[in-house]
Amino acid sequence: MINYNPKEWFTFIFRFSKADTFRRLLPLMIGVGVYAGLIAYLELNYLHPSNTKFFSNIGMMHSVLGFVISLLLVFRTNTAYDRWWEGRKVWGGLTNTCRNLAIKLQAFLQEDSDRQFFRLMIPNYVFALKQLLRENEDFHELDPVLDIKSNKHLPNQIAASLFTRVSALQKNNKLSLEEFLALNADLSALTDLCGASERIKNTPIPFTYSVFIKKFIFLYVITLPFGWVFSMGYFIIPVVVLILYAFASLELIAEEIENPFGTDANDLPIDQICHNIRKHVGELLS
């Protein structure tokens, strides 16, 4: 996730980061600019003036379609941002659940060996969930206190291990029934938050809707020169490129943030969140 000062907005105009859509769209913008220049040359030099009225009517059509496509893109970006923000709330809830669990365990447990187990396993759950969401089987960030079966759902394995340990403590009279129930609520919340994260990741915007928007933008842009060349001349070239940049950038931004758990520049800082949870749980159970 990019950290920035929103008050220094003027510097953003002249700065291009790796996440900026301008770099990704530059080849397409050049191609569309060349295409618009070719259409303008053919219309201005070879088209009979009597057809000018017909092409002007195409320009009126673009005015209506531009409004429609703007509404579609607003809905698209709002939907993507809702997924990004919901992911942030889920991982904020995960942070609070881990802290609450550690606070209760610190008060309930008397033996250092029990505290040590939870001090390692609670952060392990968070790191395992991060790797699951990123479809990564690199377990080097996990402390080796559990026999990991890589072909199984790793967060579920860790959650089961946490509950088994809490249940054993209650059976051995190291936890009262009330303390067990208090811990059980937080352990259940871990699985609920895992399920919420998986729902966000595994349910993208419908394929047909995404394809339709891309086709709509493409057809809208490539037909712009036909309707506006006679009124704008060769100035149609930068206008078409600018419109393409604006519309396509909104679609690219929506694509990037609709899965907020990846490693793109605008995704959630879940690496930092995981390390903060490990630090805070370690401080509480030390």
C-alpha positions in Angstrom: 0.0 0.0 0.0 1.3 3.5 -0.9 1.7 5.9 2.0 1.3 9.5 1.0 0.3 13.0 2.2 -3.1 13.8 0.7 -2.6 17.5 1.2 0.4 17.7 -1.2 -1.9 17.0 -4.2 0.0 19.4 -6.6 3.0 17.1 -6.6 0.9 14.2 -7.8 0.4 15.8 -11.2 4.1 15.5 -12.1 4.9 12.3 -10.3 4.4 8.8 -11.8 4.6 5.9 -9.5 4.7 2.2 -10.4 1.0 2.0 -9.7 0.2 4.9 -12.0 -2.1 3.8 -14.9 -0.3 6.1 -17.4 2.7 3.7 -17.7 0.4 0.7 -18.3 -1.8 2.5 -20.8 1.0 4.3 -22.7 1.3 1.8 -25.6 -2.5 1.7 -26.1 -2.7 5.5 -25.9 -0.1 5.8 -28.6 -1.9 3.3 -30.8 -5.2 5.1 -30.4 -3.6 8.4 -31.1 -2.1 7.1 -34.4 -5.5 5.6 -35.3 -7.3 8.9 -34.5 -4.8 10.8 -36.6 -5.3 8.5 -39.6 -9.1 8.8 -39.4 -8.8 12.6 -39.1 -6.5 12.7 -42.2 -8.9 10.6 -44.3 -12.0 12.5 -43.3 -10.5 16.0 -43.7 -8.9 15.3 -47.1 -11.1 12.7 -48.8 -14.6 12.8 -47.3 -17.2 14.7 -49.3 -18.6 17.8 -47.5 -22.1 16.6 -48.0 -21.5 13.8 -45.5 -20.5 16.2 -42.8 -24.1 16.4 -41.3 -24.2 12.6 -40.9 -21.0 12.5 -38.9 -22.1 15.4 -36.8 -25.1 13.2 -35.7 -22.6 10.5 -34.6 -21.1 13.1 -32.3 -24.5 13.7 -30.6 -24.7 9.9 -30.0 -21.3 10.0 -28.2 -22.7 12.7 -25.9 -25.4 10.3 -24.7 -23.1 7.3 -24.6 -20.5 9.2 -22.6 -23.0 9.8 -19.9 -24.0 6.1 -19.8 -20.4 4.8 -19.7 -19.7 7.3 -16.9 -22.5 5.8 -14.8 -21.2 2.3 -15.5 -17.6 3.3 -14.4 -18.9 5.0 -11.2 -20.7 1.8 -10.3 -17.7 -0.3 -11.2 -15.2 1.7 -9.1 -17.6 2.0 -6.1 -18.1 -1.8 -6.1 -14.4 -2.3 -6.2 -13.8 0.2 -3.4 -16.5 -1.5 -1.3 -14.6 -4.8 -1.6 -11.3 -3.0 -0.7 -12.8 -1.3 2.4 -14.6 -4.5 3.5 -11.2 -6.3 3.3 -9.7 -3.6 5.5 -12.5 -3.9 8.1 -12.1 -7.7 8.1 -8.3 -7.4 8.8 -8.9 -4.7 11.4 -11.3 -7.1 13.1 -8.6 -9.9 12.8 -6.1 -7.6 14.6 -8.6 -6.8 17.4 -9.5 -10.5 17.8 -5.9 -11.5 18.1 -5.2 -8.8 20.7 -8.3 -9.7 22.7 -7.4 -13.4 22.6 -3.8 -12.6 23.8 -5.1 -10.3 26.6 -7.4 -13.0 27.9 -4.8 -15.7 27.7 -2.3 -13.5 29.5 -4.8 -13.2 32.4 -5.9 -16.8 32.4 -2.7 -18.8 31.9 -0.2 -19.4 34.6 2.4 -21.6 32.9 5.0 -20.1 30.5 4.9 -23.2 28.2 1.2 -22.6 27.6 1.8 -18.9 26.9 4.6 -19.7 24.6 2.4 -21.9 22.5 -0.2 -19.2 22.0 2.5 -16.5 21.5 3.6 -18.4 18.4 0.4 -19.9 17.1 -1.8 -16.8 17.1 0.6 -14.9 14.7 1.0 -18.2 12.8 -2.7 -18.1 12.0 -2.5 -14.6 10.6 0.5 -15.4 8.4 -1.1 -18.6 7.2 -4.2 -16.7 6.2 -2.1 -14.2 4.3 -0.4 -16.9 2.4 -3.7 -18.6 1.6 -5.2 -15.4 0.2 -2.2 -14.9 -2.0 -2.1 -18.6 -3.1 1.4 -18.9 -1.8 2.9 -21.9 -0.1 5.9 -20.2 1.3 5.8 -21.0 5.0 9.1 -19.4 6.1 7.3 -16.7 8.1 5.6 -19.3 10.3 7.2 -20.5 13.5 7.7 -24.3 13.3 5.6 -25.4 16.2 3.0 -27.3 14.1 3.3 -30.3 11.8 2.1 -28.5 8.6 0.2 -30.5 6.0 0.6 -28.4 2.9 -2.2 -30.2 1.0 -4.7 -29.0 3.6 -6.3 -25.7 4.6 -3.5 -24.3 6.8 -5.5 -21.7 8.8 -8.0 -24.4 9.6 -5.1 -26.6 10.8 -3.9 -23.8 13.1 -7.4 -22.9 14.4 -8.0 -26.6 15.2 -4.7 -26.7 17.1 -5.6 -23.6 19.0 -9.0 -24.9 20.0 -7.5 -28.3 20.9 -5.0 -26.7 23.2 -7.7 -24.5 24.9 -10.0 -27.5 25.3 -7.2 -29.5 26.9 -6.4 -26.7 29.3 -10.1 -26.7 30.4 -10.2 -30.4 30.8 -7.0 -30.3 33.0 -8.6 -27.6 35.1 -6.2 -24.9 34.1 -9.1 -22.9 32.7 -12.6 -22.5 34.2 -15.7 -23.1 32.1 -16.3 -19.3 32.0 -12.7 -18.7 30.8 -13.1 -21.4 28.2 -16.3 -19.9 26.8 -14.6 -16.4 26.7 -11.7 -17.8 24.7 -14.0 -19.9 22.5 -15.8 -16.7 21.2 -12.5 -15.3 20.0 -11.4 -18.6 18.4 -14.6 -18.8 16.5 -14.2 -15.2 15.4 -10.9 -16.2 13.7 -12.6 -18.7 11.5 -15.4 -16.2 10.7 -12.9 -13.6 9.6 -11.0 -16.1 7.5 -14.3 -17.0 5.8 -15.0 -13.3 5.1 -11.6 -12.8 3.6 -12.0 -15.9 1.3 -15.4 -14.6 0.2 -13.9 -11.3 -0.9 -11.1 -13.0 -2.8 -13.0 -15.8 -4.4 -16.0 -13.7 -5.6 -14.8 -11.2 -8.1 -17.1 -9.0 -10.2 -19.0 -11.2 -12.8 -16.8 -11.9 -15.9 -19.5 -10.8 -18.3 -19.9 -7.4 -16.6 -16.2 -6.7 -16.7 -15.8 -7.7 -20.3 -18.8 -5.6 -21.3 -17.3 -2.4 -19.8 -14.0 -3.0 -21.6 -15.7 -3.5 -24.9 -17.9 -0.5 -24.3 -14.9 1.7 -23.6 -13.0 0.4 -26.7 -15.9 0.9 -29.1 -16.7 4.4 -27.7 -13.1 5.6 -28.1 -12.5 4.2 -31.6 -15.7 5.8 -32.9 -15.0 9.2 -31.4 -12.9 10.6 -34.4 -15.8 9.9 -36.9 -18.1 12.3 -35.1 -15.8 15.1 -34.0 -13.1 15.5 -36.6 -15.0 18.2 -38.6 -15.5 20.3 -35.6 -12.1 19.8 -33.9 -9.7 18.9 -36.7 -6.5 17.3 -35.7 -7.1 18.4 -32.1 -9.2 15.2 -32.0 -6.0 13.2 -31.4 -5.2 14.5 -27.9 -8.9 14.6 -27.0 -9.4 10.9 -27.9 -6.2 9.9 -26.0 -7.3 11.9 -22.9 -10.7 10.3 -22.9 -9.2 6.8 -23.3 -6.8 7.5 -20.4 -9.6 8.7 -18.1 -12.0 5.8 -18.8 -9.5 3.0 -19.0 -7.7 4.2 -15.9 -10.9 3.9 -13.8 -11.3 0.3 -15.1 -7.7 -0.6 -14.3 -7.9 0.9 -10.8 -11.1 -1.0 -10.1 -9.4 -4.2 -11.3 -6.5 -3.7 -8.9 -8.4 -2.9 -5.7 -11.2 -5.4 -6.1 -8.8 -8.1 -4.7 -7.3 -6.2 -1.8 -5.1 -9.0 -0.5 -2.5 -9.1 -3.2 0.9 -7.4 -3.6 -0.1 -4.5 -5.9 0.8 -1.0 -4.8 -2.7 -0.1 -3.8 -3.6 -3.3 -2.0 -4.0 -3.6 1.7 -0.8 -3.5 3.8 -1.4 -7.0 5.2 2.3 -7.7 5.5 2.6 -4.8 8.0 -0.7 -5.9 9.7 0.7 -9.4 10.2 4.0 -8.2 11.7 2.1 -5.8 14.0 0.0 -8.6 15.3 3.0 -10.8 16.0 4.6 -7.9 17.8 1.6 -7.1 19.9 0.8 -10.7 20.8 4.4 -11.2 21.7 4.3 -8.2 24.0 1.1 -9.4 25.7 2.2 -13.0 26.3 5.8 -12.4 27.1 
